[in-house]
Amino acid sequence: MMHDLFIPCRIGNYYLHTKKILTIEITPVVVYGLLFECVGKKIILKDSYTVSLKEDSLAILHGAIKKIISSAGKIDEIISICAASAMIFKELRVPFLGRENIEVVLPLEIENMLPFPLDQAIIDFIITDEDLDKKVSTILVCAVRRHDIDEQYELFKKADVSLDMLTVDVFGLYRLYQIYAGQNDSVLQPIKNFSLKEKLSRLSHALYSVFIRKKNDMNSNYSHQILQSFHANTSEVLVDIGYSSIKVLYMKNRILYYVRLIPFGVEQILSSLEQQSEKRYEDIIHVLSSDGQIDSIFSEQLRRIFEEVSRTLLYFQQQEGGQYLSPSKIMFTGFFTNFIIFTNQAKSYFGSIVSSVDMSTCLARIPVINNSKTAITSQQFSVLSSGLLWYFHKENNLLKDVAEKKELRVTTLQLLVMFLVSILSIGGVWWRSSEQIQRWQTAYSASRKQLLIEIQGQMGLDLYGEKNLKTLVQKTEDVLSRERQLWFSFTQKNEASILEYLQDLSLAIDREAIGLELKNLHIDYQKIIMTGTVKGFSALDVFYEELQELKLLKLVDRPMELSWTIELKPKVILKGAS
């Protein structure tokens, strides 16, 4: 199941990863198991298991189931067969096409035919024939009490086994008959690899059916009647001898018409043989397949089987009336049908139309790659058919509630995984983004710090604590603007006069001697305003005397305090001053 969380197990007829399916059939005397492996486009029969039950007890039955499962190893799905004797079968014709449409109306159609309430029934069906012109489907319906299904499910649950699918053996028998008789390639479509030519042919046929046939209904019906008159009408019968019942399927032109369950099977035969021969099941089977010491006793029991089958065919004849066709072939499968004594006596009773289903031919026609070390016998025909029913028609499952819960569980896990993956993805993107943003932030801080150092070193600006780069740049641009206005607004001649004023000040004033600390200097064409301090009053006197010695400038007011602001004006307007 974990495979399906991320990648579907199957796409069309191709398995992306190996799927192992174990089919189990339980009888009071023996438990059969078949292990299938689906890989790619192949169906491989890996192994066959047979466990005899020495006593009729649940403990021994649980042990047999566990033995088969442990021998099979890791399994993806487990399928079992519901006892057909506990079911009710009914053939119906409904005015609908398609399984989904039939499923909606089927409970209403079958309710009055059930011997128990509809809410206590589990219903399943197969479509045996469809009339596309009349839009009518022929279906075989089976109904079983929910209680019986629950009992069989609990039987596996008590053996610590989770059952995935419970099939109807009659459905499987009919589907396998279709393959064995070569009736319909559509049964094999899941495993058939059509060529391009075949695909185009099918497409053109489908388009013709949709767009052209509706315009020519009358001609189409007439042609259909003509073709029907030339159709070779035949009928065949498939008889499966089970432990508790015998299933008889009557097919006309290889389409299922009637089904009957005869409440007589191997159980009654073995009971008589054990009483008369005082041998158990294993011993009886051994004797029948070797020395034939109980042939006479066995022949009497076989005759009872043939008489029951004959009465069933007579019942079919009465039901069908004048349209009944005597079977051209009667095929036997199930218990005892592989013994020579069975084949000889069946031919003696019914004639040359009798044959036994050949399992090797059946496997070859499916096709199944048989890698089983143990030979597949006709007794396992039913368990084989149910296993293949899972492959071809997985919708035929009496454990629909379990299947739906399993599918819901898978869907829930998928959503949970998607949610966790989404959370991890978002978390990963967030972590990666945070990491990248942190690196960018670190680089930004380092660049800003370097910029501050460069600006302070080159321009002498006090930008301590400034974090906003935009404000920092604005302050720098303001200073540059003022400096530009100061220095680059002058003409060349004006620049020369200003420089002469500065040179006059520089030559006259000994800054170190008087401890001059200049805080502000304003220069224009008409005046120079200076703000600053000196280290003492004696230095203030010296500073005053030095100002008096200026050649180009004259002091307006004498500074009286150590912190002072003075104004100097040109003595004579220099050349070029405006």
Secondary structure, DSSP 4 states (H G I P E B T S, - for coil): --HHHHS-SEETTEEEEEEEEEEEEE-SSEEEEEEEEEEETEEEEEEEEEEE-SS--HHHHHHHHHHHHHHH-S-SEEEEEE-GGG-EEEEEEES--SHHHHHHHHHHHHGGG-SS-GGGEEEEEEEEEEETTTTEEEEEEEEEEHHHHHHHHHHHHHTT----EEEEHHHHHHHHHHHHTT--GGGGGGG----HHHHHHHHHHHHHHHHTGGGGHHHHHHHHHHHHHHS---EEEEEEE-SS-EEEEEEETTEEEEEEEES--HHHHHHHHHHHH---HHHHHHHHTTT-TTHHHHHHHHHHHHHHHHHHHHHHHHHHGGG----SEEEEEETTTTSHHHHHHHHHHH-TTEEE--HHHHHHHTT-EE--SSPPPGGGHHHHHHHHHHHH-TT--S-HHHHHHHHHHHHHHHHHHHHHHHHHHHHHHHHHHHHHHHHHHHHHHHHHHHHHHHHHHHH----TT---HHHHHHHHHHHHHHHHHHHSSS-HHHHHHHHHHHHHHHHH--HHHHT-EEEEEEE-SS-EEEEEE-S-HHHHHHHHHHHHT-SSEEESS---SSEEEEEEEESSPPTT--
